[in-house]
Amino acid sequence: MAAISNIAGIVRTHAKGQPEAVAIAYGDAGVTWGELDTRSNAAAQGLRGEGVGPEERVARVDKNAPEYYELLFGSCKLNAVLVDVNWRLAPPEMAQIINDAQAKVLFVGEEFLPQLERFAGDLTSVSKIVVIGDPGSTGYEAYSSWLGRQAGEDPGDESGPGDVCLQLYTSGTTGLPKGVMLTNRNLFAFIDEVPAQLGLSPASVSMVVMPLFHIAGSGWSLVALSQGARIALHREVDPAAILRSIEHDRVTHSFFVPAVLQFLLMTPTLADTDVSSLELIAYGASPITDAVLRGSIDAFRCQFVQVYGLTETTGAITQLDAADHDPDHRPELLRSCGKPYPWVEVRVADADGNDVPEGEVGELLIRSVQVMKGYWNKPDDTARAIDADGWFRTGDAGYWKDGYLFLHDRVKDMIVSGGENIYPAEVENVLMAHPDVADVGVIGVPHERWGETVKAVVVKAAGADPTAEDLIAFARERLAHYKCPTSVDFIDALPRNPSGKILKRELREPYWAGEDRRIR
């Protein structure tokens, strides 16, 4: 098989070599490589007809579905870029991302027509909206009709190593999401090496349950598809459906965040599920509890590996191997995120950028071909994140021990809840708009299921007496629910330094007392 160097090459190669083989299993249906190639050709022709050119952006708002891959491969056949928007966001947040990406065409699943109705008038660059499913009386064209009237010939455009092939949005410390530009060079540095680390082959069946707007969903699936392997795609996390799929689709590999593993352990049908096809489960995006890991190892009886990475590093850059997942032998390793891949450099540095001794906590700095090209239209943010020597500042704190990397805390204030990144500044900005709030600090506090959950510590406005329920409801009208506080405490004054910055560590300390590290 010829080397594949861009996303379009994945479908072009495997449609030629195995056109009748199923590429995507989705419920009771399947999409063959030949069908995926033809339908992505039609998508490419349709996008070209809408005026989309090289390196221009196309957006989609929908849950996991085969249409994602038709649009992804179709965009890449034009050397254009698909931006998959987090469907959990509130309508104004969706519009902000679509506008920031300067998307020309927007595809929206019918489930999200109510959200579209709220933000369509705010779109600044979109000239065409297509509805995946039934558009009803909206007047928008249905995807089936739009795709059906296109020619099925490949336009034949090629995407180069330095061209952006994925743009995924990650929350920023200022409260506005940033578009992470990943090139073919970034992505295929990962794709070319990781299958060997995970035992993925053309005969594998890889389950995709994480959302495709995350690198954990899109990146994981592209690794498998690049091998010509089949993916078992799930629209969203449904523990009972996941277990049925493991048995029915004979799944060999999957990636889960720890919260999903916990849900699976709680599902009654687990005991009766045939999991004998499983070869490996990778987990990451947030730390895992010992109980969930030990329970998962016992229940699924396959190899487990932990991976650590970020959107900006095109996903995983370290791996804790299966051999290190022995709870009875060096159990302390289960708290580690493993060792860097051979092609990845990792440093642990102090605030001045100097390496710190083993065992001492510092910020993790990464240098690798996997490190992003930069943040879309944000050169200053890019320069702050990546220095002149190519070292990327992760914002995560950790330390070395015996060659293994351990995460300890976050240099930044980011909260990770169930694998979702939440930046306090965004939540604080919303709560400060409430007339009964004089001051607020948002922190992550321990949560048994989600690792962390959002807490707002509020100073009431003079003469006001808001309830926790009032403030949570206020936030939920303006933010995705996973970003909103699950609890609110009231305080007379927030601790601040002389320059006025909230002392988040001091604010968090009472809630993390007794925890052996300030990250879960």
C-alpha positions as CSV (number, residue, x, y, z in Angstrom):
1,M,0.0,0.0,0.0
2,A,1.4,3.4,-1.0
3,A,2.1,5.8,1.8
4,I,-0.8,8.1,2.7
5,S,0.1,11.7,3.5
6,N,-3.2,13.5,3.8
7,I,-6.8,12.8,4.9
8,A,-8.2,12.5,1.4
9,G,-5.6,9.9,0.7
10,I,-7.2,7.6,3.3
11,V,-10.4,7.2,1.4
12,R,-8.8,7.3,-2.0
13,T,-6.4,4.5,-1.1
14,H,-8.9,2.1,0.6
15,A,-11.7,2.7,-1.8
16,K,-9.4,1.5,-4.5
17,G,-8.0,-1.4,-2.6
18,Q,-11.2,-2.7,-0.9
19,P,-14.3,-0.9,-2.2
20,E,-16.8,-3.5,-0.9
21,A,-15.4,-3.6,2.6
22,V,-17.3,-1.7,5.3
23,A,-15.5,1.4,6.5
24,I,-18.1,2.6,9.0
25,A,-20.6,0.5,11.0
26,Y,-23.3,2.8,12.3
27,G,-26.1,1.0,14.2
28,D,-27.5,-1.6,11.9
29,A,-26.1,0.1,8.8
30,G,-22.7,0.1,7.1
31,V,-20.9,2.4,4.7
32,T,-18.4,0.7,2.4
33,W,-15.2,2.3,1.3
34,G,-16.5,2.6,-2.2
35,E,-19.7,4.3,-1.0
36,L,-17.7,6.7,1.2
37,D,-15.5,7.6,-1.7
38,T,-18.4,8.3,-4.0
39,R,-20.3,10.3,-1.5
40,S,-17.3,12.3,-0.4
41,N,-16.6,13.1,-4.1
42,A,-20.2,14.4,-4.3
43,A,-19.6,16.5,-1.1
44,A,-16.4,17.9,-2.6
45,Q,-18.2,18.9,-5.9
46,G,-21.0,20.4,-3.9
47,L,-18.7,22.5,-1.8
48,R,-16.8,23.6,-4.8
49,G,-20.1,24.7,-6.3
50,E,-20.8,26.8,-3.2
51,G,-17.5,28.6,-3.7
52,V,-15.3,26.8,-1.2
53,G,-11.6,26.8,-2.2
54,P,-8.3,25.6,-0.8
55,E,-7.8,26.1,2.9
56,E,-11.2,27.7,3.4
57,R,-13.5,26.5,6.2
58,V,-16.7,24.5,6.2
59,A,-18.6,24.0,9.5
60,R,-20.9,21.2,10.9
61,V,-23.1,21.2,14.0
62,D,-24.3,17.6,14.7
63,K,-23.6,14.6,16.8
64,N,-21.4,11.7,15.5
65,A,-22.7,10.4,12.1
66,P,-21.4,9.0,8.8
67,E,-22.0,12.4,7.2
68,Y,-19.1,13.8,9.2
69,Y,-16.7,11.6,7.2
70,E,-18.4,12.4,3.9
71,L,-17.9,16.1,4.6
72,L,-14.4,15.6,6.1
73,F,-13.1,13.6,3.2
74,G,-15.0,15.8,0.7
75,S,-13.5,19.0,2.2
76,C,-10.0,17.5,2.1
77,K,-10.5,16.5,-1.6
78,L,-10.6,20.2,-2.2
79,N,-7.8,21.0,0.3
80,A,-10.5,22.7,2.4
81,V,-11.0,22.3,6.1
82,L,-14.0,21.0,8.0
83,V,-14.6,22.6,11.4
84,D,-16.8,20.4,13.6
85,V,-18.6,22.5,16.2
86,N,-19.2,21.3,19.7
87,W,-22.9,20.6,19.7
88,R,-23.1,20.9,23.5
89,L,-22.4,24.7,23.2
90,A,-25.1,27.3,23.7
91,P,-26.2,29.0,20.4
92,P,-24.1,32.2,20.8
93,E,-21.1,30.0,21.4
94,M,-21.8,28.1,18.2
95,A,-22.1,31.3,16.2
96,Q,-18.9,32.6,17.6
97,I,-16.9,29.6,16.4
98,I,-18.5,29.5,13.0
99,N,-17.8,33.2,12.5
100,D,-14.3,32.9,13.8
101,A,-13.6,30.1,11.3
102,Q,-15.1,32.3,8.5
103,A,-17.0,29.2,7.4
104,K,-18.6,29.5,4.0
105,V,-21.0,26.6,4.3
106,L,-22.8,25.3,7.4
107,F,-24.2,21.8,7.8
108,V,-26.6,21.4,10.8
109,G,-28.3,18.2,12.0
110,E,-32.1,18.5,12.3
111,E,-31.8,17.9,16.0
112,F,-30.1,21.3,16.2
113,L,-32.6,23.4,14.2
114,P,-33.8,25.1,17.4
115,Q,-30.3,26.3,18.1
116,L,-29.8,27.3,14.5
117,E,-32.9,29.4,14.7
118,R,-31.4,31.4,17.6
119,F,-28.0,32.1,15.9
120,A,-28.6,32.0,12.2
121,G,-29.1,35.8,12.1
122,D,-25.7,36.3,13.7
123,L,-23.6,34.5,11.1
124,T,-21.3,36.7,9.2
125,S,-19.5,34.4,6.6
126,V,-21.9,31.6,5.9
127,S,-23.6,31.8,2.4
128,K,-25.3,28.4,2.5
129,I,-26.9,26.3,5.2
130,V,-27.8,22.6,4.6
131,V,-29.8,20.5,7.0
132,I,-28.7,16.9,7.7
133,G,-32.1,15.2,8.0
134,D,-35.5,16.9,7.6
135,P,-35.3,20.7,7.3
136,G,-39.1,20.9,7.9
137,S,-40.5,24.4,7.1
138,T,-37.2,26.2,7.5
139,G,-36.5,26.6,3.8
140,Y,-33.0,25.2,4.0
141,E,-32.0,22.5,1.6
142,A,-31.8,18.9,2.9
143,Y,-28.4,17.3,2.8
144,S,-29.8,14.3,0.9
145,S,-31.0,16.6,-1.8
146,W,-27.9,18.7,-1.9
147,L,-25.6,15.7,-2.1
148,G,-27.8,13.8,-4.5
149,R,-27.6,16.5,-7.2
150,Q,-23.8,16.5,-7.2
151,A,-21.5,14.6,-9.6
152,G,-19.6,11.7,-8.0
153,E,-16.2,12.4,-9.5
154,D,-13.1,13.2,-7.4
155,P,-12.0,16.8,-8.1
156,G,-8.4,15.5,-7.6
157,D,-7.0,18.3,-5.5
158,E,-4.1,17.4,-3.2
159,S,-3.3,18.7,0.2
160,G,0.3,19.3,1.2
161,P,2.2,18.5,4.4
162,G,2.0,22.0,5.7
163,D,-1.7,22.5,4.8
164,V,-4.2,22.6,7.6
165,C,-6.4,19.5,7.5
166,L,-8.3,19.8,10.8
167,Q,-9.3,22.8,12.8
168,L,-10.6,21.9,16.3
169,Y,-11.7,24.5,18.8
170,T,-10.5,24.5,22.4
171,S,-11.5,27.0,25.1
172,G,-9.2,29.9,25.7
173,T,-8.3,31.5,29.0
174,T,-10.0,34.7,27.9
175,G,-13.3,32.9,27.5
176,L,-13.2,32.7,23.7
177,P,-12.5,29.4,22.0
178,K,-9.4,29.2,19.8
179,G,-9.1,27.3,16.6
180,V,-6.2,24.8,16.8
181,M,-4.8,24.4,13.3
182,L,-3.5,20.8,12.7
183,T,-1.6,20.1,9.5
184,N,-1.2,16.9,7.5
185,R,2.3,16.8,8.8
186,N,1.1,17.0,12.4
187,L,-1.7,14.4,11.9
188,F,0.3,11.9,10.0
189,A,3.3,12.1,12.3
190,F,0.8,10.6,14.8
191,I,-1.0,8.3,12.4
192,D,2.1,6.8,10.9
193,E,3.5,5.7,14.3
194,V,0.6,5.1,16.8
195,P,-1.0,2.0,15.3
196,A,2.1,0.0,16.1
197,Q,1.9,1.3,19.7
198,L,-1.7,0.1,20.0
199,G,-1.7,-3.0,17.9
200,L,-4.1,-1.6,15.3
201,S,-4.2,-3.4,11.9
202,P,-6.5,-3.6,8.9
203,A,-8.3,-6.5,10.6
204,S,-9.1,-4.3,13.7
205,V,-12.6,-3.0,14.6
206,S,-12.2,0.3,16.4
207,M,-15.1,1.8,18.4
208,V,-15.6,5.6,18.1
209,V,-17.9,7.0,20.8
210,M,-16.1,10.2,21.8
211,P,-17.4,13.3,20.0
212,L,-15.9,14.0,16.6
213,F,-15.3,17.7,17.5
214,H,-12.7,16.4,20.0
215,I,-9.3,15.0,18.9
216,A,-10.3,12.0,21.0
217,G,-13.0,11.2,18.5
218,S,-11.8,12.5,15.2
219,G,-8.1,11.7,15.7
220,W,-8.8,8.2,17.1
221,S,-11.1,7.3,14.2
222,L,-8.6,8.5,11.6
223,V,-5.9,6.4,13.0
224,A,-8.0,3.3,12.5
225,L,-9.4,4.3,9.1
226,S,-5.9,5.0,7.9
227,Q,-5.1,1.3,8.4
228,G,-8.2,0.3,6.4
229,A,-9.8,-0.9,9.6
230,R,-13.5,-0.7,10.3
231,I,-14.9,1.8,12.8
232,A,-18.0,1.2,14.9
233,L,-19.4,4.7,15.1
234,H,-21.8,5.8,17.9
235,R,-23.8,8.9,17.7
236,E,-23.2,9.7,21.4
237,V,-22.3,7.9,24.6
238,D,-25.0,5.3,25.4
239,P,-23.5,2.7,27.8
240,A,-26.0,-0.1,26.9
241,A,-25.5,0.5,23.2
242,I,-21.7,0.5,23.6
243,L,-21.8,-2.9,25.2
244,R,-24.1,-4.3,22.5
245,S,-21.8,-3.0,19.9
246,I,-18.7,-4.6,21.5
247,E,-20.4,-7.9,21.2
248,H,-22.2,-7.4,17.8
249,D,-19.4,-5.6,15.9
250,R,-16.7,-7.7,17.5
251,V,-14.9,-4.5,18.6
252,T,-11.1,-4.9,19.1
253,H,-10.1,-1.4,20.1
254,S,-11.6,1.6,21.8
255,F,-10.8,4.9,23.5
256,F,-12.9,6.0,26.5
257,V,-12.6,8.9,28.9
258,P,-12.7,7.6,32.5
259,A,-16.2,8.8,33.1
260,V,-17.5,6.5,30.3
261,L,-15.7,3.5,31.8
262,Q,-17.4,4.3,35.0
263,F,-20.8,4.4,33.3
264,L,-20.1,1.0,31.6
265,L,-19.2,-0.6,35.0
266,M,-22.6,0.6,36.3
267,T,-24.5,-0.9,33.3
268,P,-26.5,-4.0,34.3
269,T,-25.9,-5.8,31.0
270,L,-22.1,-5.7,31.4
271,A,-22.0,-9.1,33.2
272,D,-23.8,-10.8,30.2
273,T,-21.8,-9.0,27.4
274,D,-19.4,-11.0,25.4
275,V,-16.2,-8.9,25.5
276,S,-13.9,-11.6,24.2
277,S,-13.1,-9.6,21.0
278,L,-11.5,-6.7,22.9
279,E,-7.8,-6.5,22.5
280,L,-7.1,-3.0,23.9
281,I,-8.8,-0.1,25.6
282,A,-7.1,3.3,25.7
283,Y,-8.2,5.9,28.1
284,G,-7.2,9.5,28.9
285,A,-8.4,13.1,28.7
286,S,-8.8,13.2,32.5
287,P,-7.3,11.2,35.4
288,I,-8.9,7.9,36.4
289,T,-9.6,6.6,39.9
290,D,-8.0,3.4,41.1
291,A,-11.5,1.8,41.6
292,V,-12.6,2.5,38.0
293,L,-9.4,1.3,36.5
294,R,-9.2,-1.9,38.5
295,G,-12.9,-2.6,37.8
296,S,-12.4,-2.0,34.1
297,I,-9.4,-4.3,33.9
298,D,-11.4,-7.1,35.6
299,A,-14.5,-6.5,33.6
300,F,-13.1,-6.2,30.1
301,R,-10.1,-8.6,30.4
302,C,-8.0,-6.9,27.7
303,Q,-5.0,-4.7,27.6
304,F,-5.3,-1.1,28.9
305,V,-3.1,1.8,28.0
306,Q,-3.3,5.4,29.3
307,V,-2.5,8.3,26.9
308,Y,-1.9,11.9,27.6
309,G,-2.0,14.8,25.1
310,L,-3.8,17.9,24.1
311,T,-5.6,19.2,21.0
312,E,-2.6,21.3,20.3
313,T,-0.4,18.2,20.2
314,T,-2.7,16.3,17.8
315,G,-3.7,14.0,20.7
316,A,-1.5,11.6,22.6
317,I,2.1,12.3,23.2
318,T,2.7,9.9,26.1
319,Q,1.6,6.3,26.8
320,L,1.5,4.2,29.9
321,D,1.9,0.7,28.4
322,A,-0.3,-2.3,29.1
323,A,2.7,-4.0,30.9
324,D,2.5,-1.2,33.5
325,H,-1.1,-1.8,34.2
326,D,-0.6,-4.4,36.9
327,P,-2.3,-3.2,40.1
328,D,-0.3,-5.7,42.2
329,H,3.1,-4.8,40.8
330,R,4.2,-1.2,41.1
331,P,0.7,0.2,41.6
332,E,2.1,3.7,41.8
333,L,2.5,3.6,38.0
334,L,-1.2,3.6,37.6
335,R,-1.0,7.3,38.6
336,S,1.4,8.0,35.8
337,C,0.6,9.0,32.2
338,G,3.6,6.9,31.1
339,K,6.5,7.8,28.9
340,P,6.8,10.1,25.9
341,Y,6.6,8.5,22.5
342,P,10.1,8.2,20.9
343,W,9.4,11.0,18.5
344,V,8.2,13.4,21.2
345,E,10.4,15.5,23.5
346,V,9.1,16.4,26.9
347,R,10.7,18.8,29.5
348,V,9.6,19.7,33.0
349,A,10.5,23.4,33.5
350,D,10.3,26.2,36.0
351,A,8.8,29.6,35.3
352,D,12.0,30.7,33.6
353,G,12.1,27.7,31.3
354,N,14.9,25.9,33.1
355,D,14.6,22.1,33.6
356,V,13.8,21.1,37.1
357,P,15.3,18.0,38.9
358,E,13.5,14.7,39.0
359,G,10.7,14.7,41.5
360,E,10.2,18.5,41.4
361,V,7.1,19.9,39.9
362,G,7.2,22.2,36.8
363,E,5.3,22.9,33.6
364,L,5.3,20.3,30.9
365,L,6.9,21.6,27.6
366,I,6.5,19.6,24.4
367,R,8.5,19.7,21.2
368,S,7.3,17.4,18.4
369,V,6.2,17.4,14.8
370,Q,2.8,16.7,16.4
371,V,2.7,20.3,17.8
372,M,0.1,22.4,16.0
373,K,0.8,25.0,13.4
374,G,-0.8,27.6,15.6
375,Y,-4.1,29.2,16.7
376,W,-6.2,30.3,13.8
377,N,-5.9,34.1,13.3
378,K,-4.3,34.5,16.8
379,P,-0.6,35.1,16.2
380,D,0.0,36.6,19.6
381,D,-1.6,33.6,21.4
382,T,0.5,31.3,19.2
383,A,3.7,33.1,20.0
384,R,2.9,32.8,23.8
385,A,2.2,29.1,23.4
386,I,5.2,28.1,21.2
387,D,8.6,29.6,21.7
388,A,11.2,30.2,19.0
389,D,12.8,26.8,19.6
390,G,9.5,25.0,19.0
391,W,8.6,24.2,22.7
392,F,4.9,24.2,23.4
393,R,3.7,25.3,26.9
394,T,1.0,22.8,27.9
395,G,-0.1,24.7,31.0
396,D,0.0,21.3,32.8
397,A,2.3,20.7,35.8
398,G,4.0,17.4,36.5
399,Y,7.2,15.7,37.4
400,W,9.5,12.9,36.4
401,K,10.1,9.7,38.5
402,D,12.1,6.8,37.2
403,G,11.5,7.9,33.6
404,Y,7.8,8.1,34.0
405,L,5.8,11.3,33.7
406,F,3.3,12.1,36.5
407,L,0.7,14.9,36.2
408,H,0.3,17.0,39.3
409,D,-1.7,20.2,38.8
410,R,-2.5,22.7,36.1
411,V,-0.4,25.8,35.7
412,K,-3.5,27.4,34.1
413,D,-6.8,27.5,35.9
414,M,-8.5,25.1,33.4
415,I,-11.0,22.6,34.8
416,V,-11.4,19.2,33.3
417,S,-14.8,17.7,33.9
418,G,-15.6,14.3,32.3
419,G,-12.9,15.0,29.7
420,E,-14.3,18.4,28.8
421,N,-12.0,21.5,29.1
422,I,-13.7,24.4,31.0
423,Y,-12.0,27.7,31.5
424,P,-13.2,29.6,34.6
425,A,-12.9,33.0,33.0
426,E,-15.7,32.2,30.6
427,V,-18.0,31.1,33.4
428,E,-17.0,34.1,35.6
429,N,-17.8,36.5,32.7
430,V,-21.3,35.1,32.5
431,L,-22.0,35.1,36.2
432,M,-20.7,38.7,36.6
433,A,-23.5,39.8,34.3
434,H,-26.0,38.8,36.9
435,P,-27.2,41.9,38.8
436,D,-27.0,40.1,42.2
437,V,-23.3,39.2,41.8
438,A,-20.6,41.6,43.0
439,D,-17.7,39.2,42.5
440,V,-17.1,35.6,41.6
441,G,-14.3,33.1,41.3
442,V,-14.9,29.8,39.5
443,I,-12.9,26.7,40.4
444,G,-12.8,23.0,39.9
445,V,-13.6,20.8,42.9
446,P,-13.3,17.0,43.2
447,H,-16.1,14.9,41.9
448,E,-16.3,11.1,42.1
449,R,-17.8,10.5,38.7
450,W,-16.5,13.5,36.6
451,G,-13.1,13.9,38.2
452,E,-13.8,17.6,38.7
453,T,-16.9,19.7,38.6
454,V,-17.5,23.4,38.4
455,K,-18.1,25.5,41.6
456,A,-18.7,29.2,41.7
457,V,-17.7,31.1,44.8
458,V,-19.8,34.3,44.8
459,V,-19.8,37.6,46.6
460,K,-23.3,38.9,46.7
461,A,-24.1,42.4,45.5
462,A,-25.1,44.8,48.3
463,G,-28.7,44.2,49.3
464,A,-29.1,41.2,47.1
465,D,-29.7,37.6,48.2
466,P,-29.4,35.3,45.2
467,T,-29.7,31.5,45.6
468,A,-27.4,28.9,44.2
469,E,-30.3,27.7,42.0
470,D,-30.8,31.2,40.6
471,L,-27.2,31.6,39.5
472,I,-27.0,28.1,38.1
473,A,-30.1,28.6,36.0
474,F,-28.8,32.0,34.8
475,A,-25.6,30.3,33.6
476,R,-27.4,27.5,31.9
477,E,-29.3,30.0,29.7
478,R,-26.0,31.3,28.4
479,L,-23.5,28.5,28.5
480,A,-23.3,24.8,27.6
481,H,-24.6,22.9,30.6
482,Y,-21.3,21.1,31.2
483,K,-19.6,24.5,31.8
484,C,-22.1,25.6,34.3
485,P,-21.6,25.5,38.1
486,T,-23.0,22.4,39.8
487,S,-22.7,24.2,43.2
488,V,-22.4,27.7,44.5
489,D,-20.8,28.9,47.7
490,F,-21.1,32.4,49.1
491,I,-18.3,34.4,50.6
492,D,-17.7,37.9,52.0
493,A,-14.6,38.6,49.8
494,L,-12.5,36.7,47.3
495,P,-8.8,36.3,48.1
496,R,-6.8,38.5,45.7
497,N,-3.1,39.4,45.3
498,P,-2.0,43.1,45.3
499,S,-2.6,43.4,41.5
500,G,-6.2,42.2,42.0
501,K,-5.8,38.7,40.6
502,I,-7.9,36.1,42.3
503,L,-5.8,33.6,44.3
504,K,-7.3,30.5,42.8
505,R,-5.0,28.1,44.7
506,E,-6.1,29.6,48.0
507,L,-9.7,29.5,46.9
508,R,-9.5,25.8,45.9
509,E,-7.5,24.6,48.9
510,P,-10.4,23.8,51.3
511,Y,-12.1,21.7,48.7
512,W,-9.0,19.7,47.8
513,A,-7.8,19.1,51.4
514,G,-6.9,15.5,51.8
515,E,-6.3,14.9,48.0
516,D,-2.8,13.8,47.2
517,R,-2.7,15.9,44.0
518,R,-4.6,18.9,42.7
519,I,-5.9,17.1,39.6
520,R,-8.1,14.1,39.1
